Amino acid sequence: MAKEEIMNQLDMAQFSGRDLRMTSKVSKNGNHWYEFIRVACPICGHTGNCIVNETGTAIICTRCENKHPYGTAWYYSLKYSAKTNQSNAIRMSKYAPDVKQASHANDNQLDKVYRLLLLYYGLTKADFKTLTSQRHLSEETIKHHHYATFTESKRQVVRTESGKIYSIWHLLFKKIGIPLDSWLGVPGFYGVTLPDCKELLPIFNTVEGTLIPFRNASNLITGLQVRVHKIPVYIKVINKQFKSMAYKIHASADGSFTITDRYGEEITTGFGVFHQENTVQLPDGMLTFKMSKGAKYIWVTSVHKLEGCGPSGDLGLPCQIDLDGIYQTLRLEAPANFRQQPKTAWITEGGLKTDVATEQLSQVFTTQELDKFGHMIIGVPGTSTWRPLLKLIADLNITRVTLAYDADFVSNKAVQTQYSKLISALSSRVVVQIAIWNINDGKGIDDCLVNRKRPKIICLNA
């Protein structure tokens, strides 16, 4: 549990030119934003991905959640106070110094533990129906990729009739013949101590939702994302013009809200607009509030918990690497040749989207077309977290890429900027192609291919 602490405004002069890297993000007031490269983000304690504005008055952290979601990250306000010369922000990641963190496990260990975990939890009928009917994944692909559902109802610590306490994970590790401490360094796992048990017991925990395995080029599961079942909605009251009663606002991810009185009796319902002011007439006045949604996809992590760790590995956050049947056969029969052979790969964003799109490739393109466009798809964790991709491309001897970001990138300036930077970084290394399609055919490349639409492929630097 985090210990709340008042955090001073950052003195940006303390950082050298090598500590921070200027990003393409610029606030409306003209402030530039910088990524923590060689120094740790003061919110989560990690380098990479988190950014701070040039005045040191705000941080966007990609790992520690608060009540101010910002895309797939969280916004921390460090507004300067002339009176106290301090921030009025609450730092939510100041954990006790005696919380020991585990070193990140290697890929083979991650794969063994995650495959066992996914098998243990299994996939609910509701999630299976969502993956097949809404996301159009086949039953074969779902089983092959080991999708599962995390629910807190599954027991992890068991007490026998004799009073002995043991962990279900220790039992399962022993059953498949791996060390009992294999959970150490696997994001999502951490240790707990119980009063009548001397042994440190492993626990796995995240939010309830669909577990999406992220696989590397060797088909090893190196990370998990959760597609959250119940996306949290945060409410900020802007103005209330009444004094006689106390009201509570309950909101859902679809924008619906219910306002109740102090006794829980429903006063009114309606639909609001996210990130805008919503005003409601109540019996004794007016209430104005803003709604914001939490992230739909989050990484499985146990950072800042006893013997826990975060999802970042040697390359940063994991990328999803998915192969069509031709490349799967090559990797299975001749792994060395698969690595050395010059390849073309699609690049998009997201793990689930990558799995859906890969399954559809052969339904839309011929083998000869895929030789040119790509027999594999790499899903980067996010539009701004593509830098690990550069080393991955070199390691896999990828000589041509087909970029396939969501069709709405043309109206999203932040994504446009990252897209341009990615193209610039790739152009000096490989042949770069971009896939373009009508947004009416689908927002993502997965939707486009599911709808049997062929994107237009444009080569930029051949």
C-alpha positions, -999 to +999 in steps of 0.1 A: +000+000+000+014+034-009+022+060+017+010+094+007+036+122+008+036+158-003+061+161-032+081+192-039+081+208-074+110+193-094+140+215-099+147+209-136+182+224-133+193+193-113+191+171-145+220+170-170+214+168-207+218+130-206+193+125-179+162+136-198+152+133-235+129+159-251+098+143-265+074+155-292+047+164-266+040+201-261+013+215-238-012+241-249+009+267-230+040+258-250+057+237-223+078+208-237+079+174-221+109+153-213+113+115-208+132+101-178+160+083-195+189+079-171+172+090-139+141+075-123+106+089-124+099+101-089+064+087-090+072+050-099+110+048-095+116+035-130+134+049-161+118+052-195+082+060-207+073+085-179+076+122-187+079+155-170+071+190-183+099+216-186+088+236-155+088+205-133+052+211-123+036+179-138+045+143-144+027+117-166+035+083-151+029+051-171+031+027-141+014+041-110-023+046-111-042+075-094-075+092-099-064+112-130-060+089-160-042+103-190-047+079-219-030+047-207-010+066-181-018+089-151-013+126-146+003+140-114+000+177-108+030+194-092+017+230-092+041+255-077+030+273-045+046+307-040+036+306-003+052+272+006+075+268-024+062+232-026+039+211-047+004+204-037+005+170-054+003+137-036+029+112-045+013+078-044+044+056-048+064+064-017+067+028-004+084+017+028+121+013+022+121-022+035+100-035+006+124-057-013+120-059-051+129-090-071+152-090-102+133-095-135+132-131-145+146-144-178+123-152-207+123-189-202+113-186-166+086-161-174+072-184-201+071-215-178+053-196-150+029-177-172+018-208-191+011-226-159-008-195-145-029-192-177-037-229-176-047-226-139-071-197-144-085-208-178-110-187-199-145-179-188-174-185-212-181-148-213-146-139-223-145-167-249-177-154-264-162-119-265-130-130-282-149-151-308-180-130-316-167-095-310-130-098-318-133-127-343-106-149-330-110-186-338-112-212-310-079-227-323-061-193-320-075-187-285-062-220-273-029-217-291-022-183-275-034-193-240-059-165-233-073-167-198-095-148-174-082-135-140-107-136-112-101-132-075-124-161-067-097-186-073-079-196-041-041-192-040-035-200-003-050-231+012-052-243+048-055-281+053-076-298+080-044-302+101-039-264+100-010-264+076-009-235+051+005-239+016+005-220-017-013-234-047+017-221-068+042-242-048+021-272-054+018-266-091+055-258-095+064-290-077+040-309-100+056-297-132+092-300-118+104-264-116+119-246-085+095-235-059+109-199-061+102-197-098+076-169-091+104-145-081+109-119-108+077-127-126+055-095-129+022-100-111+037-122-083+048-110-049+053-125-015+031-124+016+037-135+052+010-150+074+012-150+113+012-187+116+034-195+086+072-189+085+074-194+047+070-165+022+040-174+001+036-163-035+005-145-046-005-134-081-028-104-084-041-079-109-075-064-118-102-087-130-103-091-168-090-110-198-053-120-197-036-113-230-002-131-233+026-112-250+050-135-269+085-129-282+101-141-314+107-175-299+071-179-289+079-174-252+053-155-231+073-126-216+044-104-203+007-101-197-018-074-203-053-073-188-083-062-208-102-048-178-137-061-173-149-031-153-132+001-164-131+026-135-147+060-140-134+090-119-156+119-110-144+155-103-171+179-090-166+213-106-194+233-090-223+226-067-249+253-060-267+238-030-260+233+007-290+214+020-281+179+008-251+157+000-251+139-033-230+110-047-224+104-084-220+068-097-208+065-133-201+037-158-177+035-187-205+039-212-211+074-199-243+066-179-245+081-144-268+079-114-270+105-086-281+094-052-287+112-019-269+106+013-292+076+020-286+059-013-319+069-028-318+075-065-324+112-074-317+112-112-300+094-140-285+104-173-256+102-198-226+124-196-197+134-219-162+124-208-136+151-202-163+178-205-184+196-179-217+180-173-244+200-155-274+184-138-305+201-123-312+187-088-342+194-065-323+220-045-297+233-070-272+226-098-243+201-099-215+203-124-189+175-127-164+160-151-160+123-158-128+105-169-121+068-177-094+046-165-073+025-189-090-003-208-057-023-210-031-024-182+001-043-177+003-070-151+027-058-125+037-062-088+061-033-086+066-020-050+052-051-035+074-075-015+096-094-039+075-081-068+087-064-100+074-044-130+067-055-165+098-040-182+125-064-194+158-059-213+140-043-243+115-023-222+078-032-222+072-064-242+062-064-279+037-089-293+052-110-321+028-131-341+035-152-372+013-166-399+013-203-407+043-201-431+066-183-406+054-206-378+065-236-397+098-220-405+105-211-369+095-246-357+115-266-383+146-243-386+148-217-358+183-205-369+172-200-405+141-181-393+163-157-374+188-152-403+163-150-432+155-114-443+119-107-433+091-082-438+069-074-408+037-054-402+039-030-373+008-020-353-002-013-317-016-037-291-014-074-283-050-085-289-051-065-322-020-082-334-034-117-328-067-108-346-049-093-376-024-121-380-052-147-382-068-127-410-037-121-432-041-152-453-079-144-458-071-111-475-037-114-491-021-141-513+012-157-502+030-136-529+016-104-515+025-114-479+061-119-491+061-082-498+038-069-470+048-093-442+041-128-428+044-115-393+029-087-372+047-069-343+025-051-318+042-024-299+029-016-264+018+019-273+022+046-299+049+063-279+068+032-268+082+020-301+120+024-294+125-012-283+113-021-318+146-008-334+167-035-316+140-061-323+141-054-360+179-058-361+178-090-341+152-106-364+169-094-396+138-075-407+145-056-438+111-042-447+082-030-425+046-022-432+033+003-407-004-001-399-015+022-371-052+029-365-069+048-393-078+077-369-041+087-366-048+115-391-069+133-365-047+126-335-018+150-334+000+131-306-001+099-326+009+117-358+040+130-341+051+096-328+042+080-362+065+106-379+093+099-355+090+062-359+091+065-397+122+087-395+140+063-372+131+033-394+139+049-428+176+048-423+174+011-414+148-006-435+124-002-463+093+015-449+057+010-462+025+024-447-009+008-449-038+032-454-075+024-453-109+041-449-119+044-413-154+032-423-137-001-430-125-004-395-105+017-370-076-008-366-059-031-391-076-060-373-111-045-380-101-037-416-090-073-423-119-089-405-142-068-428-122-083-457-110-049-468-076-044-485-056-015-472-036+005-497+002-001-493+025+029-500+063+025-501+081+056-487+118+050-493+125+021-517 
